[in-house]
């Protein structure tokens, strides 16, 4: 079953400040060749769409970095590039990530005119002391102002990101953040536990023993509190870390969890097209120069084997609350889920981590708390 890419990811690797937890490819924007980068990005998109069909694209996601760290003129130029490259008449979801403190009226106007219909705003916490600890520069007032402006421009699909398990964060702190977040009555919430990644400020502090994180049992309680509060508000948990009002689930992110192919453009961007996963060069000048030499900016390419595709179908699909479809698995691989992973599924069912209903294998409540353990059970278990 061949599904041509329906989603495009575009990476803008510039930030006005570097958050202590972030391991995405990013650079301080000051003195960076932003305009040269946009030119290279346009060339990469043009070359890729000459090589592979983009006629089925219906979702666009611009992430970073911080896309709204660009000047208004640069944001406008980026929007024009996208309109030049894609048939906007068939775009269903067009998301742009934003920081609250650079979401100006001018930029909102440009985004609205360019048919952006979804904003994903990085908030992380409503505890202002914690914001400073994690390297964020906005305040709660700035967030509220940004949301008010977005609504004035008639953005009706707004998501915010939150993080729990932060250094020094208590369950009560997180509860207060959730209550404020839910009082905003937004369409979507993405809420993640902190992962201390290499090459971050937090990782360096952790290695020196200077990072005080909540105990694992407290982090688990935060997650259970999250699920409870979201449910009480009438928001549906459709993925381990994501909650939405009905009809406002992220179409772009579901592409990843459905293990479908997608285009990815920009320095450090990942893509999955025609059975090949690629990672772009992350170093800014090298990315630009490679494209200017009329080459694709790939750092690595990997043709995904059938075994890997089946493993990915499990550990990505189980992130979705509805789980993995037995019928869809058979359509994609011409094999039954039981024949391929029956032993692993039975083991996880006995542990109370997986269950089955209506032709779907899914994580139980206990399974959600131990998701990584479940995912791991489906890796490197098949005979190539």
BAVO-633192 format. One record per residue (C-alpha): residue in one letter; x, y, z. Coordinates in Angstrom, 2 decimals. Each point is the difference from the previous one (the first is absolute). Layout:
BAVO-633192
@code->a; X->X; Y->Y; Z->Z .
...
***
This chain:
BAVO-633192
@code->x; X->0.00; Y->0.00; Z->0.00 .
@code->x; X->1.85; Y->3.09; Z->-1.28 .
@code->x; X->-0.92; Y->3.35; Z->1.55 .
@code->x; X->1.72; Y->3.03; Z->-1.56 .
@code->x; X->1.12; Y->2.73; Z->2.44 .
@code->x; X->-2.89; Y->2.13; Z->1.25 .
@code->x; X->2.03; Y->2.09; Z->2.43 .
@code->x; X->2.85; Y->2.49; Z->-0.28 .
@code->x; X->2.26; Y->0.99; Z->2.89 .
@code->x; X->2.12; Y->3.17; Z->-0.36 .
@code->x; X->2.75; Y->0.71; Z->2.53 .
@code->x; X->0.93; Y->3.56; Z->0.97 .
@code->x; X->3.06; Y->-0.45; Z->2.24 .
@code->x; X->0.20; Y->3.48; Z->1.49 .
@code->x; X->-0.74; Y->1.12; Z->3.56 .
@code->x; X->0.23; Y->3.21; Z->1.99 .
@code->x; X->0.99; Y->-2.07; Z->3.04 .
@code->x; X->1.05; Y->-3.62; Z->0.48 .
@code->x; X->-2.17; Y->-1.95; Z->2.45 .
@code->x; X->1.90; Y->-2.19; Z->2.46 .
@code->x; X->-1.86; Y->-3.20; Z->-0.96 .
@code->x; X->-0.06; Y->0.32; Z->-3.80 .
@code->x; X->2.03; Y->-2.39; Z->-2.17 .
@code->x; X->-1.50; Y->0.99; Z->-3.36 .
@code->x; X->2.28; Y->1.44; Z->-2.67 .
@code->x; X->0.10; Y->3.71; Z->0.80 .
@code->x; X->2.19; Y->3.12; Z->-0.02 .
@code->x; X->-0.13; Y->3.46; Z->1.55 .
@code->x; X->-1.56; Y->2.12; Z->-2.72 .
@code->x; X->2.27; Y->3.02; Z->0.45 .
@code->x; X->2.54; Y->0.30; Z->-2.85 .
@code->x; X->-1.31; Y->-3.14; Z->-1.72 .
@code->x; X->-0.51; Y->-0.14; Z->-3.80 .
@code->x; X->-3.78; Y->-0.25; Z->0.26 .
@code->x; X->-0.78; Y->1.28; Z->-3.49 .
@code->x; X->2.58; Y->-2.32; Z->-1.57 .
@code->x; X->-1.59; Y->-2.83; Z->1.98 .
@code->x; X->-3.46; Y->0.79; Z->-1.38 .
@code->x; X->1.45; Y->0.00; Z->-3.54 .
@code->x; X->1.59; Y->-3.41; Z->0.62 .
@code->x; X->-3.25; Y->-1.30; Z->1.49 .
@code->x; X->-1.87; Y->1.06; Z->-3.13 .
@code->x; X->2.54; Y->-1.77; Z->-2.22 .
@code->x; X->-0.21; Y->-3.17; Z->2.10 .
@code->x; X->-3.79; Y->-0.07; Z->-0.22 .
@code->x; X->0.08; Y->0.65; Z->-3.74 .
@code->x; X->2.52; Y->-2.79; Z->-0.65 .
@code->x; X->-1.85; Y->-2.48; Z->2.22 .
@code->x; X->-3.36; Y->0.67; Z->-1.62 .
@code->x; X->1.58; Y->-0.49; Z->-3.42 .
@code->x; X->1.22; Y->-3.39; Z->1.23 .
@code->x; X->-3.11; Y->-1.09; Z->1.93 .
@code->x; X->-3.66; Y->0.86; Z->-0.48 .
@code->x; X->-1.51; Y->2.49; Z->2.45 .
@code->x; X->-3.49; Y->-0.22; Z->-1.47 .
@code->x; X->-1.42; Y->-1.73; Z->3.09 .
@code->x; X->1.31; Y->2.49; Z->2.59 .
@code->x; X->-2.76; Y->1.25; Z->2.28 .
@code->x; X->1.82; Y->0.85; Z->3.27 .
@code->x; X->2.85; Y->2.44; Z->0.65 .
@code->x; X->1.90; Y->0.40; Z->3.28 .
@code->x; X->2.65; Y->2.68; Z->0.51 .
@code->x; X->2.10; Y->-0.70; Z->3.09 .
@code->x; X->3.36; Y->0.82; Z->1.46 .
@code->x; X->1.77; Y->1.61; Z->1.59 .
@code->x; X->-2.50; Y->2.81; Z->0.09 .
@code->x; X->-1.62; Y->0.88; Z->-3.35 .
@code->x; X->-1.35; Y->3.26; Z->1.44 .
@code->x; X->3.54; Y->1.09; Z->0.90 .
@code->x; X->0.23; Y->1.09; Z->-3.66 .
@code->x; X->-0.81; Y->3.61; Z->-0.83 .
@code->x; X->-3.45; Y->0.71; Z->-1.37 .
@code->x; X->1.53; Y->0.46; Z->-3.47 .
@code->x; X->1.77; Y->-3.37; Z->0.27 .
@code->x; X->-3.17; Y->-1.74; Z->1.20 .
@code->x; X->-1.82; Y->1.49; Z->-2.99 .
@code->x; X->2.73; Y->-1.26; Z->-2.33 .
@code->x; X->-0.26; Y->-3.50; Z->1.50 .
@code->x; X->-3.76; Y->0.01; Z->-0.54 .
@code->x; X->0.47; Y->1.07; Z->-3.62 .
@code->x; X->2.46; Y->-2.88; Z->-0.56 .
@code->x; X->-2.53; Y->-2.49; Z->1.36 .
@code->x; X->-2.80; Y->1.42; Z->-2.16 .
@code->x; X->2.26; Y->-0.24; Z->-3.03 .
@code->x; X->0.86; Y->-3.65; Z->0.71 .
@code->x; X->-3.34; Y->-1.47; Z->1.08 .
@code->x; X->-3.60; Y->0.00; Z->-1.16 .
@code->x; X->-1.55; Y->1.86; Z->2.94 .
@code->x; X->-3.52; Y->-0.90; Z->-1.15 .
@code->x; X->0.42; Y->-3.51; Z->1.40 .
@code->x; X->1.72; Y->0.92; Z->3.28 .
@code->x; X->-2.12; Y->-1.06; Z->2.97 .
@code->x; X->2.34; Y->0.81; Z->2.89 .
@code->x; X->2.76; Y->2.63; Z->-0.04 .
@code->x; X->1.81; Y->0.26; Z->3.34 .
@code->x; X->2.67; Y->2.47; Z->1.09 .
@code->x; X->1.88; Y->-0.27; Z->3.29 .
@code->x; X->0.38; Y->3.26; Z->1.90 .
@code->x; X->1.43; Y->1.44; Z->3.16 .
@code->x; X->-2.40; Y->2.23; Z->1.95 .
@code->x; X->2.46; Y->2.90; Z->0.14 .
@code->x; X->0.50; Y->0.42; Z->-3.74 .
@code->x; X->-3.54; Y->-0.60; Z->-1.24 .
@code->x; X->-0.63; Y->3.60; Z->-1.07 .
@code->x; X->-3.06; Y->1.42; Z->-1.76 .
@code->x; X->2.00; Y->0.39; Z->-3.21 .
@code->x; X->1.11; Y->-3.63; Z->0.01 .
@code->x; X->-3.47; Y->-1.24; Z->0.88 .
@code->x; X->-1.36; Y->2.00; Z->-2.93 .
@code->x; X->2.53; Y->-1.55; Z->-2.38 .
@code->x; X->-0.76; Y->-3.50; Z->1.26 .
@code->x; X->-3.75; Y->0.50; Z->-0.26 .
@code->x; X->0.25; Y->1.37; Z->-3.53 .
@code->x; X->2.16; Y->-2.99; Z->-0.95 .
@code->x; X->-2.78; Y->-2.42; Z->1.05 .
@code->x; X->1.73; Y->-1.25; Z->3.16 .
@code->x; X->-2.89; Y->-1.47; Z->1.99 .
@code->x; X->1.74; Y->-1.50; Z->3.04 .
@code->x; X->2.42; Y->1.49; Z->2.54 .
@code->x; X->2.17; Y->-2.08; Z->2.33 .
@code->x; X->1.27; Y->2.25; Z->2.78 .
@code->x; X->2.86; Y->-0.94; Z->2.32 .
@code->x; X->-1.12; Y->0.76; Z->3.56 .
@code->x; X->1.53; Y->-2.93; Z->1.99 .
@code->x; X->-1.17; Y->1.17; Z->3.44 .
@code->x; X->-2.01; Y->2.77; Z->1.66 .
@code->x; X->2.38; Y->0.03; Z->2.98 .
@code->x; X->2.20; Y->3.03; Z->-0.72 .
@code->x; X->2.93; Y->-1.10; Z->2.20 .
@code->x; X->0.10; Y->-3.24; Z->-1.96 .
@code->x; X->-0.08; Y->1.90; Z->-3.29 .
@code->x; X->3.23; Y->1.74; Z->0.99 .
@code->x; X->1.56; Y->-3.31; Z->1.08 .
@code->x; X->-0.61; Y->-1.56; Z->-3.40 .
@code->x; X->1.27; Y->2.98; Z->-2.00 .
@code->x; X->-3.31; Y->1.48; Z->-1.15 .
@code->x; X->-0.35; Y->3.78; Z->-0.20 .
@code->x; X->-3.78; Y->0.51; Z->-0.12 .
@code->x; X->-2.39; Y->0.59; Z->2.90 .
@code->x; X->-3.56; Y->-1.17; Z->0.59 .
@code->x; X->-1.27; Y->3.43; Z->-0.99 .
@code->x; X->1.82; Y->-0.28; Z->-3.33 .
@code->x; X->-1.66; Y->-3.38; Z->-0.65 .
@code->x; X->-3.46; Y->1.39; Z->0.73 .
@code->x; X->0.66; Y->2.99; Z->-2.26 .
@code->x; X->1.20; Y->-2.26; Z->-2.83 .
@code->x; X->-3.10; Y->-2.19; Z->0.29 .
@code->x; X->-2.29; Y->3.03; Z->0.04 .
@code->x; X->1.67; Y->1.38; Z->-3.15 .
@code->x; X->-0.23; Y->-3.37; Z->-1.75 .
@code->x; X->-3.72; Y->-0.15; Z->0.72 .
@code->x; X->-0.44; Y->3.56; Z->-1.24 .
@code->x; X->1.48; Y->-1.20; Z->-3.31 .
@code->x; X->-2.57; Y->-2.79; Z->0.05 .
@code->x; X->2.36; Y->-2.93; Z->0.55 .
@code->x; X->-2.39; Y->-2.73; Z->1.11 .
@code->x; X->2.44; Y->-2.88; Z->0.39 .
@code->x; X->2.60; Y->0.77; Z->2.67 .
@code->x; X->2.23; Y->-2.47; Z->1.81 .
@code->x; X->2.44; Y->0.58; Z->2.85 .
@code->x; X->2.92; Y->-2.13; Z->1.13 .
@code->x; X->0.51; Y->-0.81; Z->3.68 .
@code->x; X->2.81; Y->-1.92; Z->1.72 .
@code->x; X->-0.11; Y->-1.84; Z->3.33 .
@code->x; X->2.77; Y->-1.61; Z->2.04 .
@code->x; X->1.97; Y->3.27; Z->-0.11 .
@code->x; X->2.83; Y->0.70; Z->2.47 .
@code->x; X->-1.49; Y->0.94; Z->3.37 .
@code->x; X->-3.58; Y->-0.40; Z->-1.27 .
@code->x; X->-2.49; Y->-1.37; Z->2.52 .
@code->x; X->-3.28; Y->-1.76; Z->-0.72 .
@code->x; X->-1.76; Y->3.11; Z->1.33 .
@code->x; X->1.97; Y->2.20; Z->-2.43 .
@code->x; X->-1.12; Y->-2.15; Z->-2.90 .
@code->x; X->-3.58; Y->-0.05; Z->1.23 .
@code->x; X->-0.04; Y->3.83; Z->0.01 .
@code->x; X->1.44; Y->0.07; Z->-3.54 .
@code->x; X->-2.67; Y->-2.44; Z->-1.19 .
@code->x; X->-2.81; Y->2.01; Z->1.59 .
@code->x; X->1.18; Y->3.22; Z->-1.67 .
@code->x; X->0.54; Y->-1.77; Z->-3.33 .
@code->x; X->-3.44; Y->-1.60; Z->0.03 .
@code->x; X->-1.69; Y->3.26; Z->1.00 .
@code->x; X->1.13; Y->1.36; Z->-3.38 .
@code->x; X->-2.37; Y->-2.44; Z->-1.74 .
@code->x; X->2.34; Y->-0.76; Z->-2.90 .
@code->x; X->-0.56; Y->-2.56; Z->-2.72 .
@code->x; X->3.16; Y->-2.04; Z->0.58 .
@code->x; X->2.64; Y->-0.72; Z->2.67 .
@code->x; X->3.33; Y->-1.80; Z->-0.44 .
@code->x; X->1.47; Y->-0.94; Z->3.36 .
@code->x; X->3.34; Y->-1.80; Z->0.31 .
@code->x; X->2.15; Y->-1.33; Z->2.80 .
@code->x; X->3.47; Y->1.53; Z->0.09 .
@code->x; X->2.67; Y->-2.12; Z->-1.65 .
@code->x; X->3.56; Y->1.08; Z->0.71 .
@code->x; X->1.65; Y->-0.21; Z->-3.42 .
@code->x; X->3.73; Y->0.12; Z->-0.83 .
@code->x; X->1.42; Y->3.30; Z->-1.23 .
@code->x; X->-2.39; Y->2.07; Z->2.15 .
@code->x; X->0.59; Y->2.28; Z->2.98 .
@code->x; X->-2.00; Y->-2.39; Z->2.18 .
@code->x; X->2.14; Y->-2.95; Z->-1.07 .
@code->x; X->3.19; Y->1.80; Z->1.01 .
@code->x; X->-1.53; Y->0.90; Z->3.37 .
@code->x; X->-1.23; Y->-3.58; Z->0.48 .
@code->x; X->3.48; Y->-1.41; Z->-0.66 .
@code->x; X->1.39; Y->2.31; Z->2.67 .
@code->x; X->-2.69; Y->-1.05; Z->2.47 .
@code->x; X->-1.53; Y->3.49; Z->-0.03 .
@code->x; X->-3.43; Y->-0.84; Z->-1.44 .
@code->x; X->-2.67; Y->-0.82; Z->2.57 .
@code->x; X->-2.84; Y->-1.86; Z->-1.72 .
@code->x; X->-3.25; Y->-1.28; Z->1.56 .
@code->x; X->0.05; Y->-3.72; Z->0.95 .
@code->x; X->-1.45; Y->-2.40; Z->-2.57 .
@code->x; X->-3.04; Y->-0.76; Z->2.13 .
@code->x; X->-0.82; Y->3.73; Z->0.20 .
@code->x; X->0.39; Y->0.33; Z->-3.76 .
@code->x; X->-2.41; Y->-2.92; Z->-0.45 .
@code->x; X->-2.48; Y->1.75; Z->2.31 .
@code->x; X->0.31; Y->3.15; Z->-2.11 .
@code->x; X->-0.88; Y->-2.04; Z->-3.09 .
@code->x; X->-3.02; Y->-1.56; Z->1.69 .
@code->x; X->-1.09; Y->3.45; Z->1.17 .
@code->x; X->0.36; Y->1.23; Z->-3.59 .
@code->x; X->-2.26; Y->-2.75; Z->-1.37 .
@code->x; X->-2.59; Y->0.60; Z->2.75 .
@code->x; X->-0.14; Y->3.79; Z->-0.46 .
@code->x; X->-0.18; Y->-0.22; Z->-3.80 .
@code->x; X->-2.80; Y->-2.55; Z->0.17 .
@code->x; X->-1.99; Y->2.14; Z->2.46 .
@code->x; X->0.29; Y->2.90; Z->-2.47 .
@code->x; X->-1.40; Y->-2.18; Z->-2.79 .
@code->x; X->3.25; Y->-0.24; Z->-1.94 .
@code->x; X->0.74; Y->-3.32; Z->-1.66 .
@code->x; X->3.40; Y->-1.62; Z->0.43 .
@code->x; X->0.73; Y->-1.22; Z->-3.51 .
@code->x; X->3.74; Y->-0.61; Z->0.48 .
@code->x; X->2.16; Y->-0.60; Z->3.08 .
@code->x; X->0.91; Y->3.69; Z->0.34 .
@code->x; X->-2.74; Y->1.75; Z->-1.99 .
@code->x; X->-3.55; Y->1.09; Z->0.82 .
@code->x; X->-2.55; Y->1.76; Z->-2.18 .
@code->x; X->-3.57; Y->1.04; Z->-0.43 .
@code->x; X->-1.74; Y->-2.22; Z->-2.52 .
@code->x; X->1.15; Y->0.79; Z->-3.53 .
@code->x; X->3.11; Y->1.92; Z->1.11 .
@code->x; X->2.48; Y->-2.88; Z->0.14 .
@code->x; X->3.30; Y->0.87; Z->-1.72 .
@code->x; X->-0.25; Y->-1.42; Z->-3.52 .
@code->x; X->3.71; Y->0.50; Z->-0.63 .
@code->x; X->1.14; Y->-1.82; Z->3.12 .
@code->x; X->-2.43; Y->-2.85; Z->-0.66 .
@code->x; X->1.99; Y->-0.52; Z->-3.23 .
@code->x; X->3.00; Y->-1.02; Z->2.16 .
@code->x; X->-2.00; Y->-2.26; Z->2.32 .
@code->x; X->-1.75; Y->-1.65; Z->-2.96 .
@code->x; X->3.50; Y->-0.78; Z->-1.33 .
@code->x; X->-0.73; Y->1.78; Z->-3.27 .
@code->x; X->2.53; Y->1.76; Z->-2.21 .
@code->x; X->0.64; Y->3.77; Z->0.15 .
@code->x; X->2.22; Y->2.68; Z->-1.51 .
@code->x; X->2.50; Y->1.79; Z->2.24 .
@code->x; X->1.91; Y->3.13; Z->-1.02 .
@code->x; X->2.63; Y->2.15; Z->1.65 .
@code->x; X->3.22; Y->-0.42; Z->1.97 .
@code->x; X->-0.20; Y->-3.10; Z->2.18 .
@code->x; X->-3.47; Y->-0.94; Z->-1.25 .
@code->x; X->-1.06; Y->-3.66; Z->-0.28 .
@code->x; X->-2.03; Y->-1.39; Z->-2.88 .
@code->x; X->-1.49; Y->-3.35; Z->-1.02 .
@code->x; X->-0.71; Y->-0.25; Z->-3.72 .
@code->x; X->-0.20; Y->-2.96; Z->-2.38 .
@code->x; X->1.04; Y->-2.45; Z->2.73 .
@code->x; X->3.13; Y->1.96; Z->0.97 .
@code->x; X->0.57; Y->1.87; Z->3.25 .
@code->x; X->2.36; Y->2.94; Z->-0.37 .
@code->x; X->1.64; Y->2.48; Z->2.37 .
@code->x; X->1.12; Y->3.34; Z->-1.36 .
@code->x; X->3.31; Y->1.67; Z->0.76 .
@code->x; X->-0.43; Y->1.99; Z->3.21 .
@code->x; X->2.93; Y->2.42; Z->-0.27 .
@code->x; X->-1.45; Y->3.18; Z->-1.45 .
@code->x; X->2.77; Y->1.08; Z->-2.38 .
@code->x; X->0.55; Y->-3.57; Z->-1.19 .
@code->x; X->-3.73; Y->-0.43; Z->-0.66 .
@code->x; X->-0.10; Y->3.24; Z->-2.04 .
@code->x; X->3.21; Y->-0.69; Z->-1.94 .
@code->x; X->-1.03; Y->-3.57; Z->-0.87 .
@code->x; X->-3.28; Y->1.23; Z->-1.50 .
@code->x; X->1.78; Y->2.81; Z->-1.83 .
@code->x; X->2.22; Y->-2.69; Z->-1.55 .
@code->x; X->-3.23; Y->-1.56; Z->-1.40 .
@code->x; X->0.13; Y->-3.01; Z->2.30 .
@code->x; X->-2.60; Y->-1.39; Z->2.38 .
@code->x; X->0.98; Y->0.91; Z->3.59 .
@code->x; X->-0.18; Y->-3.53; Z->1.39 .
@code->x; X->2.24; Y->-0.93; Z->2.91 .
@code->x; X->-1.28; Y->-3.59; Z->0.01 .
@code->x; X->-2.43; Y->-2.21; Z->-1.92 .
@code->x; X->-1.44; Y->-3.31; Z->1.12 .
@code->x; X->-2.28; Y->-2.28; Z->-2.01 .
@code->x; X->-2.49; Y->-1.36; Z->2.52 .
@code->x; X->-0.33; Y->-3.79; Z->-0.10 .
@code->x; X->-3.34; Y->-1.77; Z->0.31 .
@code->x; X->1.01; Y->-1.23; Z->3.46 .
@code->x; X->0.78; Y->3.57; Z->1.11 .
@code->x; X->-3.28; Y->1.25; Z->-1.45 .
@code->x; X->-1.92; Y->-2.59; Z->2.01 .
@code->x; X->1.87; Y->0.90; Z->3.19 .
@code->x; X->-0.67; Y->3.70; Z->-0.62 .
@code->x; X->-3.67; Y->-0.75; Z->-0.59 .
@code->x; X->-0.13; Y->-1.33; Z->3.56 .
@code->x; X->2.04; Y->2.46; Z->2.04 .
@code->x; X->-1.36; Y->3.03; Z->-1.84 .
@code->x; X->-3.57; Y->-1.27; Z->-0.27 .
@code->x; X->-0.22; Y->-0.92; Z->3.67 .
@code->x; X->0.57; Y->3.66; Z->0.87 .
@code->x; X->-3.55; Y->0.57; Z->-1.29 .
@code->x; X->-2.65; Y->-0.66; Z->2.62 .
@code->x; X->-2.09; Y->-2.06; Z->-2.45 .
@code->x; X->3.13; Y->-2.05; Z->-0.69 .
@code->x; X->1.07; Y->-2.10; Z->-2.97 .
@code->x; X->-2.59; Y->-1.24; Z->-2.49 .
@code->x; X->0.28; Y->-3.71; Z->-0.79 .
@code->x; X->-1.75; Y->0.55; Z->-3.33 .
@code->x; X->2.29; Y->2.87; Z->-1.01 .
@code->x; X->3.07; Y->-2.03; Z->0.99 .
@code->x; X->-1.12; Y->-2.82; Z->-2.31 .
@code->x; X->-0.72; Y->2.45; Z->-2.85 .
@code->x; X->3.46; Y->1.53; Z->0.29 .
@code->x; X->2.07; Y->-3.15; Z->0.44 .
@code->x; X->-2.15; Y->-2.92; Z->-1.27 .
@code->x; X->0.62; Y->-1.70; Z->3.34 .
@code->x; X->-2.22; Y->-0.27; Z->3.06 .
@code->x; X->1.02; Y->1.86; Z->3.13 .
@code->x; X->-0.32; Y->-3.22; Z->2.02 .
@code->x; X->2.35; Y->-1.91; Z->-2.33 .
@code->x; X->2.67; Y->2.69; Z->0.28 .
@code->x; X->-0.29; Y->1.24; Z->3.58 .
@code->x; X->-2.39; Y->-2.43; Z->1.68 .
@code->x; X->2.53; Y->-1.09; Z->2.64 .
@code->x; X->0.93; Y->3.56; Z->0.98 .
@code->x; X->-3.63; Y->1.13; Z->0.12 .
@code->x; X->-0.96; Y->-2.93; Z->2.24 .
@code->x; X->2.90; Y->0.74; Z->2.35 .
@code->x; X->-1.01; Y->3.64; Z->0.34 .
@code->x; X->-3.66; Y->-0.94; Z->0.48 .
@code->x; X->0.98; Y->-2.31; Z->2.87 .
@code->x; X->1.87; Y->2.89; Z->1.62 .
@code->x; X->-3.14; Y->2.12; Z->-0.33 .
@code->x; X->1.72; Y->2.46; Z->-2.34 .
@code->x; X->-1.90; Y->-0.77; Z->-3.22 .
@code->x; X->-3.64; Y->-0.76; Z->-0.73 .
@code->x; X->-2.12; Y->-0.64; Z->-3.09 .
@code->x; X->-3.35; Y->1.35; Z->-1.14 .
@code->x; X->-1.75; Y->0.40; Z->-3.35 .
@code->x; X->2.96; Y->-1.24; Z->-2.02 .
@code->x; X->2.51; Y->2.32; Z->1.70 .
@code->x; X->2.90; Y->-0.81; Z->2.35 .
@code->x; X->0.50; Y->2.89; Z->2.42 .
@code->x; X->1.76; Y->1.08; Z->3.20 .
@code->x; X->-1.90; Y->-0.42; Z->3.26 .
@code->x; X->0.16; Y->2.74; Z->2.63 .
@code->x; X->2.91; Y->-1.86; Z->1.61 .
@code->x; X->1.53; Y->-0.38; Z->-3.47 .
@code->x; X->-0.05; Y->3.76; Z->-0.55 .
@code->x; X->2.11; Y->0.43; Z->3.14 .
@code->x; X->2.49; Y->-2.61; Z->-1.27 .
@code->x; X->-0.22; Y->0.80; Z->-3.69 .
@code->x; X->3.73; Y->-0.19; Z->-0.74 .
@code->x; X->0.16; Y->-3.51; Z->1.46 .
@code->x; X->-2.83; Y->-1.09; Z->-2.29 .
@code->x; X->1.52; Y->1.65; Z->-3.09 .
@code->x; X->3.35; Y->-1.63; Z->0.68 .
@code->x; X->-1.60; Y->-3.45; Z->-0.02 .
@code->x; X->-0.70; Y->0.33; Z->-3.75 .
@code->x; X->3.54; Y->0.98; Z->-1.01 .
@code->x; X->2.58; Y->-2.42; Z->-1.40 .
@code->x; X->-2.14; Y->-3.06; Z->0.63 .
@code->x; X->-0.57; Y->-1.10; Z->-3.61 .
@code->x; X->2.26; Y->-2.26; Z->-2.05 .
@code->x; X->1.13; Y->2.01; Z->-3.03 .
***
